[in-house]
Amino acid sequence: MHQQMIARYDMERLSVNLKRVEKLENWREPIPDGYFSKLTVNNSGRPWGTRQDNTLLKDLRRNEFGLDVTDISDMELWRSRLMDAIHQGYMLNRNGERIPLSDNVTTGKRGIDILADAFEADGQLSPNFLFYGDLHNIGHHWHWHLVYPIDTNVNRDRKGELFYYMHQQMIARYDMERLSVNLKRVEKLENWREPIPDGYFSKLTVNNSGRPWGTRQDNTLLKDLRRNEFGLDVTDISDMELWRSRLMDAIHQGYMLNRNGERIPLSDNVTTGKRGIDILADAFEADGQLSPNFLFHGDLHNIGHLMLAFCHDSDNAHREEMGVVGDNTTAMRDPVFYRWHKFVDDVFQEYKLTQPPYTMEDLTLPGVVLDKVGVVRDNQLNTLTTGWNVREFEASRGLDLNSTNPVMLRITHLDHAPFDYHLQITNNTGKSKSVTVRIFMAPKHNERDLEMGFMEQRLLWAEMDRFTEILKPGKNQIVRPSSESSITTSSEFTFRSLEAVNPAMPGAPQNTEANFCGCGWPDHLLLPRSKPEGMTYQLFFMLTDLDKDEVDQPAVRRCADAVSFCGILDAKFPDKRPMGFPFDRRPPPSLQDAEVTSAADYARLGNITIQDITITFLNNNLQKSNN
């Protein structure tokens, strides 16, 4: 039957001027042709697996299907034994007895029958089966890009700088999660001509269409982009390399060129106009309406996402959907997102390191002393815990049930026991003083369990909170609940409540509040997972002068839960300092006549202190309680 199928297949190929089919006999060479069936498995909605062009066969390790571990060398051995049997004229059964292979028989089974039983192979019919063988954070990222879309005439205050800072903070938090499970920090994806080692298979479908998102095999190469059905320009990897070179040139020259060839200085030490980081990010992200020269500096960030998303079908030869990394709604699911944004942040850090270190005037707050700090959880000092929690959410938008009734799903997720920050502050100015309180957290040790110096730890400082206080003269006690963090949102928006939002016009006025109020880092992910045996983290507390920090604007506070990452609706970003201050630049060479080698050296200043804390992962359900 199979021989006849091949014969008929060859006739069909000859009918369309194709060569007859070639046998697949070298199992260690790539298979040139990929295949994407566009079909689902039975009625499950799950797509059949796909095969990329030039895929290599690999040793089989799929025991969930009840399959034994099988190597390619096993296949080669079985083939050799079958060929030996053919040329010897017999096979060996389980008892070592010879079974002749001949079709000239009047009784019993023909040789072709015996050989096929062994080759197919049927474990009950094969003469010797054992011998002959048997040939699965995100809403935050999506909401942020709803609030700060590109190419839609949305030019919110410090939009470019927020793009840089929000993604830098995501990478810092991702690295902390990796350290929690004994993984190295993420490596940047900077060589676009080497294979990407890790594949990704989302097991998701695009909206409710039933079509699967595109997949990426292990060791896939990026390819020149030829997907004009999405309205995308033809883009080569060499274009990406040219754009990167031009951005790096601008960083080290200290200016960018606009469309008229005029120089736009890049500096964060400005009192009017846009900071350099803001201008650079507008060109890097890139927003075609805000970039100084879109045609010259290109579209590196966005096209990078798309090249990754279409690397499995870069020329639409297989009519495949893009991978999840090409859509803001799903991009964070793919680990390559973090490798790409590590590269993006590395370029921004190249710029940040060209900026002069902060001065004593920038770092100090005369007359105010931060005496003592700590965190308290259930009367436990400087000991925090994480674990699992269960919550329900409404998911009708993502399920095609043709019903107006809510659909509630229950999920288990990482969470932490609530805690409070405690600060003791002395105001020696003799009058009331308004201050900004800045709190950051970073792991104390690296992958090798070595205490980190300033420059190694600098990019791991995750902002935990930023708020203002009015200090009375003398002693002050401040207690700040973790639930009031300036990076998190507690708003519970269902998908159905966003139905009125027009996705084609994310910046439209009727959409603004719905988008903005959901923006923010999830409250339950404020703390990193940490380890069961506990990990040492450092909390960095800094007081700065609100008179120097405050932005002059009306007191409008709509949808400002996560102001540090998302800003304020219809208002300016409420802090004049650069985002990430004071860790966005290299430290001054010395403070108070002593060298600065670690963040703890900043604590020589009276308005700064560092506190070691322990975070322990309990690996059980949390019994959350109010402090």
C-alpha positions in Angstrom: 0.0 0.0 0.0 2.7 2.4 0.9 4.7 1.6 -2.2 1.7 2.3 -4.3 1.2 5.6 -2.5 4.8 6.6 -3.3 4.3 5.6 -6.9 1.2 7.7 -7.2 2.8 10.6 -5.4 5.7 10.4 -7.9 3.3 10.5 -10.8 1.6 13.7 -9.3 5.1 15.3 -9.0 6.0 14.4 -12.6 2.6 16.0 -13.7 3.8 19.4 -12.3 7.4 19.1 -13.6 8.9 18.1 -10.2 11.5 15.4 -9.7 10.5 12.2 -8.1 10.6 12.2 -4.3 14.0 11.6 -2.7 14.4 9.2 0.1 15.2 10.5 3.6 18.1 8.3 4.5 20.7 10.6 6.2 19.1 11.4 9.6 21.9 13.7 10.7 21.4 16.3 8.0 18.8 19.1 8.1 15.4 18.4 6.5 15.2 21.2 4.0 11.4 21.6 3.8 9.3 22.7 6.8 5.7 21.9 7.3 2.8 23.8 8.9 -0.4 21.9 8.8 -2.8 24.6 10.0 -4.9 21.8 11.6 -5.9 21.1 15.2 -5.7 17.8 17.1 -9.2 16.3 17.0 -11.6 18.8 18.5 -9.2 20.0 21.2 -8.3 23.3 19.6 -4.6 22.6 20.0 -2.6 22.7 16.8 -0.6 19.9 15.4 3.2 20.4 15.8 5.1 22.2 13.1 8.5 21.7 11.4 10.7 24.6 10.4 12.8 24.6 7.3 16.2 22.9 7.8 15.2 21.2 11.0 17.5 18.5 12.4 16.2 15.3 13.8 17.0 14.9 17.5 17.1 12.1 20.0 13.6 11.4 21.2 12.7 12.1 24.9 8.9 12.2 25.0 8.0 9.7 27.8 4.6 11.5 28.4 3.5 9.6 25.2 4.7 6.3 26.7 7.6 6.3 24.3 11.0 4.9 25.3 14.1 7.1 25.1 15.4 6.7 21.6 18.5 8.1 20.0 19.3 8.5 16.3 22.0 6.0 16.8 19.3 3.5 17.8 17.6 4.1 14.5 20.8 3.6 12.6 21.4 0.4 14.4 17.9 -0.9 13.7 18.4 0.0 10.0 21.7 -1.9 9.9 20.2 -5.0 11.5 17.3 -5.0 9.0 19.7 -4.6 6.1 21.8 -7.5 7.5 18.7 -9.7 7.7 17.8 -8.9 4.1 21.2 -9.8 2.8 21.6 -12.8 5.0 18.2 -14.1 4.1 16.9 -14.6 7.6 15.9 -12.9 10.8 16.5 -14.0 14.4 13.5 -14.5 16.7 13.5 -13.9 20.5 15.0 -17.3 21.0 17.9 -16.7 18.6 16.3 -19.1 16.0 16.6 -18.2 12.3 13.4 -17.3 10.4 14.0 -17.6 6.6 13.1 -14.6 4.4 11.7 -15.8 1.2 8.6 -15.0 -0.9 8.7 -18.4 -2.6 6.7 -20.3 0.0 3.6 -22.4 -0.2 2.9 -22.4 3.6 3.5 -19.9 6.3 4.3 -16.1 5.9 6.2 -14.7 3.0 9.5 -13.0 3.8 8.1 -9.5 2.9 5.4 -10.1 5.5 7.9 -11.0 8.2 10.2 -8.1 7.3 7.3 -5.6 7.3 6.1 -6.8 10.7 9.6 -6.1 12.0 10.0 -2.8 10.1 6.5 -1.2 10.9 7.0 -2.5 13.8 4.3 -4.4 15.6 5.6 -5.4 19.0 3.5 -8.5 19.0 4.2 -9.6 15.4 7.9 -8.6 15.0 10.2 -11.6 15.3 12.3 -9.7 17.9 10.9 -6.3 18.7 13.6 -5.4 21.2 16.3 -6.2 18.7 14.9 -4.7 15.5 13.3 -1.6 17.3 10.4 0.7 16.7 11.1 3.1 13.9 2.6 25.8 27.6 3.5 39.8 33.3 1.7 40.3 30.9 -1.1 42.4 31.3 1.4 45.1 32.6 3.4 45.2 29.4 0.3 45.2 27.3 -1.4 48.0 29.3 1.8 50.1 29.3 1.9 50.1 25.5 -1.8 50.9 25.4 -1.0 54.0 27.4 2.1 54.9 25.4 1.4 53.7 21.8 3.6 54.5 18.8 2.6 56.4 15.6 -0.7 57.5 17.0 0.0 61.2 17.8 0.3 60.3 21.5 3.2 62.3 23.0 2.8 62.0 26.7 5.3 63.7 29.0 8.7 61.8 29.1 7.3 59.0 26.9 10.7 57.9 25.6 12.3 57.9 29.0 9.4 55.8 30.4 9.9 53.3 27.6 13.6 52.9 28.7 12.9 52.8 32.4 9.9 50.5 32.5 11.7 47.9 30.4 14.9 48.3 32.3 13.0 47.6 35.5 11.3 44.6 34.0 14.7 43.1 33.1 16.0 43.8 36.7 13.0 41.9 38.2 13.4 39.1 35.7 17.0 38.7 36.7 16.0 38.5 40.3 13.6 35.8 39.5 16.3 33.9 37.7 18.7 34.2 40.6 16.0 32.8 42.8 16.1 29.5 40.9 19.8 29.4 40.5 19.9 30.6 36.9 22.4 33.1 35.5 21.2 36.6 34.7 19.7 36.9 31.2 22.2 37.3 28.3 21.6 40.0 25.7 20.7 39.0 22.2 23.3 41.0 20.2 24.6 38.7 17.5 21.8 38.4 15.1 23.6 36.0 12.8 24.0 33.2 15.3 21.3 30.6 16.0 18.9 31.3 18.9 19.5 28.3 21.2 16.1 28.2 22.8 12.9 27.5 20.9 9.4 28.5 22.0 6.0 26.9 21.5 3.3 29.0 23.2 0.4 26.4 22.7 -1.9 29.4 22.3 -4.2 30.5 19.5 -4.5 34.0 18.0 -7.5 35.6 19.6 -10.5 33.3 19.1 -9.5 32.3 15.5 -8.2 28.9 16.4 -5.1 29.6 14.4 -1.9 28.9 16.5 0.7 31.5 17.1 3.9 30.9 15.2 6.6 28.7 16.9 10.4 28.8 17.0 12.5 25.7 17.0 15.8 25.5 18.9 18.8 27.0 17.1 16.6 29.0 14.7 18.4 31.8 12.7 17.0 35.2 12.2 16.3 35.9 8.6 15.7 39.0 6.4 12.1 40.1 6.9 9.7 39.7 3.9 6.2 39.9 5.4 4.6 42.7 3.3 1.1 41.3 3.9 1.4 43.0 7.3 2.3 46.3 5.7 5.9 45.9 6.7 8.8 47.2 4.7 11.4 44.7 3.5 14.1 44.7 6.2 17.4 42.9 6.2 19.5 42.0 9.2 22.1 44.4 7.7 19.6 47.2 8.1 19.3 46.4 11.8 23.1 46.4 12.1 23.3 49.8 10.4 20.6 51.3 12.7 22.4 50.0 15.8 25.7 51.5 14.5 24.0 54.9 14.0 22.5 54.9 17.4 25.8 54.0 19.0 27.5 56.7 17.0 24.9 59.2 18.2 25.5 58.1 21.8 29.3 58.5 21.7 29.2 61.7 19.6 26.7 63.3 22.0 24.1 64.3 19.4 21.6 63.0 16.9 20.8 64.4 13.5 17.3 65.5 12.7 15.7 65.4 9.2 17.3 68.7 8.3 20.8 67.5 9.3 20.8 69.7 12.4 22.4 68.4 15.6 20.2 67.6 18.6 22.4 67.3 21.8 22.0 64.2 23.9 22.3 65.2 27.6 20.4 64.4 30.7 21.7 67.6 32.5 19.0 69.9 31.0 16.6 72.4 32.7 14.4 72.9 29.7 13.4 70.6 26.8 13.8 66.9 26.5 16.5 64.8 28.1 18.8 62.9 25.9 17.5 59.6 27.2 14.0 60.7 26.0 15.2 61.7 22.6 17.3 58.5 22.2 14.4 56.3 23.2 12.0 58.0 20.8 14.5 57.0 18.0 15.1 53.5 19.4 11.6 52.3 20.1 10.9 53.9 17.5 8.0 56.3 17.2 8.0 57.5 13.6 6.3 60.8 14.6 8.7 61.5 17.5 12.0 60.2 16.3 14.4 63.0 15.3 15.1 61.2 12.0 13.1 58.0 11.5 14.5 57.2 8.1 18.1 57.6 9.3 17.9 56.0 12.7 15.5 53.3 11.7 13.0 51.2 13.7 15.4 48.9 15.6 13.3 47.9 18.6 10.1 47.2 16.8 11.6 45.5 13.8 13.7 43.4 16.2 10.5 42.1 17.8 9.1 41.3 14.3 12.2 39.5 13.1 12.0 37.3 16.1 8.3 36.8 15.7 8.6 35.7 12.0 11.9 33.9 12.1 10.0 30.6 11.5 8.4 32.0 8.3 10.2 35.2 7.4 9.0 35.3 3.7 5.4 34.0 4.3 6.2 30.8 2.3 4.1 28.8 4.8 1.4 31.4 5.5 2.2 31.1 9.2 1.1 33.5 12.0 3.8 35.5 13.8 5.2 34.3 17.1 3.9 35.7 20.4 7.0 38.0 20.8 5.6 40.2 18.0 2.5 41.3 19.9 2.5 43.4 23.1 -0.3 41.3 24.5 1.8 38.1 24.5 5.4 39.1 24.0 6.5 38.5 27.6 5.6 34.8 27.4 8.6 34.1 25.2 12.0 34.0 27.0 13.6 35.6 23.9 11.7 38.8 24.9 14.0 39.3 27.8 17.1 38.6 25.8 16.0 41.2 23.2 15.2 43.8 25.9 18.5 43.1 27.6 20.2 44.2 24.4 17.9 47.2 24.2 18.7 48.2 27.7 22.4 47.6 27.1 22.3 50.4 24.4 20.5 52.7 26.8 23.1 52.0 29.5 25.8 52.8 27.0 24.3 56.3 26.8 23.7 56.5 30.6 27.4 55.8 31.2 28.3 58.8 29.1 26.5 61.1 31.5 28.6 62.7 34.4 28.2 61.2 37.9 25.8 62.9 40.3 27.4 65.6 42.5 27.2 66.0 46.2 24.5 68.6 45.7 22.5 66.1 43.7 22.9 63.3 46.3 22.6 65.1 49.7 19.8 66.7 51.7 21.3 69.0 54.4 19.7 69.1 57.8 17.8 65.8 57.3 19.1 62.5 58.7 17.6 59.0 58.0 18.3 57.4 61.4 16.8 53.9 61.0 14.9 51.9 58.5 13.4 48.4 58.3 10.5 46.3 57.1 7.9 44.6 59.3 5.8 41.6 58.5 3.5 40.1 61.2 5.8 41.6 63.9 8.8 40.1 62.2 11.7 42.5 61.5 13.4 42.5 58.1 12.1 39.0 57.2 9.7 38.8 54.3 8.0 35.8 52.7 6.7 34.7 49.4 4.5 31.8 48.4 1.5 30.8 46.5 -1.9 32.4 46.4 -5.2 31.6 44.6 -7.3 34.2 42.8 -10.2 34.3 40.4 -10.4 36.4 37.3 -13.0 37.1 34.6 -11.8 35.6 31.3 -14.9 35.7 29.0 -13.0 37.9 26.4 -10.5 35.1 25.8 -13.0 32.3 25.5 -15.4 31.9 22.6 -18.6 30.9 24.5 -21.0 33.3 22.8 -22.4 34.4 26.1 -22.8 37.6 28.1 -22.3 35.8 31.4 -19.0 36.2 33.2 -16.5 33.4 32.9 -14.5 33.0 36.1 -11.1 31.2 36.1 -9.1 30.3 39.2 -5.3 30.5 39.0 -2.5 29.9 41.4 0.2 32.5 41.4 3.2 33.9 43.2 2.4 36.3 46.0 3.9 37.8 49.2 2.8 38.4 52.7 2.0 42.2 53.1 4.5 44.3 55.0 5.3 47.8 56.1 8.3 50.1 55.6 9.3 51.8 58.9 11.5 54.9 58.8 12.9 57.0 61.6 13.9 60.5 60.4 15.4 63.5 62.2 14.6 66.9 60.7 17.3 69.3 62.0 16.3 72.3 59.8 14.1 73.9 62.5 11.1 74.0 60.2 8.8 71.7 58.3 10.5 70.0 55.4 8.9 68.3 52.4 10.9 65.3 51.1 10.6 62.5 48.5 11.2 59.0 49.9 12.9 56.7 47.3 13.1 53.0 48.0 14.9 50.4 45.9 15.8 46.7 46.4 18.5 44.5 44.9 20.0 41.1 45.6 23.2 41.3 47.6 25.0 38.4 46.0 25.5 37.3 42.4 25.3 33.8 40.8 28.5 32.8 42.5 27.3 33.9 45.9 29.8 36.8 45.8 28.8 40.2 47.2 28.3 42.6 44.3 30.1 45.9 43.8 28.4 49.1 42.7 28.6 48.6 38.9 27.6 45.0 38.9 24.6 45.6 41.2 23.6 48.9 39.6 21.2 47.4 37.0 19.6 45.1 39.5 18.1 47.9 41.7 14.4 47.5 41.4 12.3 50.5 42.4 9.9 49.5 45.2 8.2 52.8 46.1 8.5 56.5 45.8 6.3 58.9 47.8 6.4 62.3 49.5 6.2 63.3 53.2 6.2 66.5 55.2 8.6 66.2 58.1 8.0 68.2 61.2 11.0 69.6 63.1 12.7 67.0 65.2 12.0 63.2 65.2 9.6 61.7 62.6 8.2 58.1 62.4 6.9 57.0 59.0 5.0 53.8 58.3 4.3 53.0 54.7 2.3 49.9 53.6 3.7 47.8 50.8 0.3 47.8 49.1 0.7 51.6 48.4 3.7 51.1 46.2 4.2 53.6 43.4 4.9 50.9 40.8 2.0 48.6 41.4 -1.7 48.7 40.5 -4.5 47.2 42.5 -7.1 48.0 39.9 -9.1 44.9 38.8 -10.2 45.4 35.2 -11.9 42.5 33.5 -11.5 41.9 29.8 -15.2 42.6 29.3 -14.9 46.0 30.9 -12.4 46.9 28.1 -14.7 45.8 25.3 -15.5 49.5 24.5 -11.9 50.3 23.9 -11.1 50.7 20.2 -7.8 48.7 19.7 -7.2 50.5 16.3 -7.0 53.8 18.1 -5.3 53.2 21.5 -4.8 56.9 22.0 -8.3 58.0 21.4 -9.9 60.0 24.3 -12.6 57.6 25.0 -10.0 54.9 25.5 -7.6 56.8 27.6 -8.9 56.2 31.1 -9.7 52.6 30.6 -6.2 52.0 29.3 -4.4 54.1 31.9 -6.1 52.8 35.0 -5.0 49.2 34.3 -1.3 50.2 33.9 1.1 49.1 36.5 3.2 46.2 37.8 1.1 43.5 39.4 0.9 44.0 43.2 1.4 40.3 43.9 4.8 40.4 42.1 6.2 43.2 44.1 8.7 40.8 45.7 10.8 38.3 43.8 10.2 34.6 44.5 13.6 34.1 46.4 14.7 30.6 47.6 13.3 28.2 50.2 16.5 28.6 52.3 16.1 32.4 52.0 18.0 35.1 50.0 19.7 38.3 51.2 18.5 41.4 49.6 19.3 45.0 50.3 16.8 47.8 50.7 18.1 51.3 49.7 16.3 54.3 51.3 17.0 57.8 50.1 15.5 61.2 51.0 15.6 64.0 48.5 14.4 67.6 48.5 10.8 67.8 47.2 11.4 71.5 46.4 13.9 70.3 43.8 11.9 67.2 42.8 8.4 68.5 42.4 6.9 69.4 39.0 4.7 72.5 38.9 1.3 71.4 37.8 -2.3 71.2 39.2 -2.9 68.4 41.7 -4.5 65.9 39.4 -4.3 62.3 40.6 -6.5 60.2 38.4 -5.2 56.7 37.8 -1.8 57.3 39.3 -1.4 54.1 41.3 1.7 53.1 39.3 3.1 56.5 38.7 6.7 55.3 38.6 6.1 53.2 35.6 3.1 54.7 34.0 3.0 58.4 34.9 -0.3 60.3 35.6 -3.3 60.6 33.4 -3.3 64.0 31.6 -0.4 65.3 33.7 3.3 65.6 33.7 5.5 63.0 35.2 5.6 64.1 38.9 9.4 63.9 39.5 12.0 66.2 37.9 14.8 63.7 38.6 15.9 61.2 36.0 14.1 57.9 36.3 16.1 55.4 38.2 18.0 58.1 40.1 20.6 57.7 41.7 21.4 54.3 40.0 21.0 55.4 36.4 24.6 56.7 36.3 28.0 55.5 37.4 28.8 56.7 41.0 31.1 59.6 41.7 34.7 58.4 42.2 34.6 59.3 45.9 32.2 60.5 48.7 33.5 62.2 51.8 37.1 61.6 50.7 36.6 57.8 50.3 36.3 55.7 47.2 32.8 54.5 46.1 32.9 50.8 45.4 29.5 49.6 46.5 26.0 51.0 46.9 26.5 50.8 50.7 29.1 53.6 50.3 26.2 56.0 49.5 25.1 55.5 53.1 27.9 57.7 54.3 25.5 60.5 53.4 22.9 61.2 56.2 19.9 61.1 53.9 20.7 57.6 52.6 20.8 54.2 54.3 20.9 50.5 53.3 19.3 47.7 55.2 19.9 43.9 54.6 16.7 41.8 54.6 15.9 38.2 54.0 13.2 37.0 51.7 12.1 33.3 52.0 10.0 31.3 49.5 7.7 29.1 51.6 6.4 27.0 48.6 2.9 26.8 50.2 -0.3 28.8 50.2 0.0 32.2 52.0 -2.3 33.1 54.8 -2.4 36.8 54.0 -3.3 39.1 56.8 -3.2 42.9 57.4 -0.4 44.2 59.4 
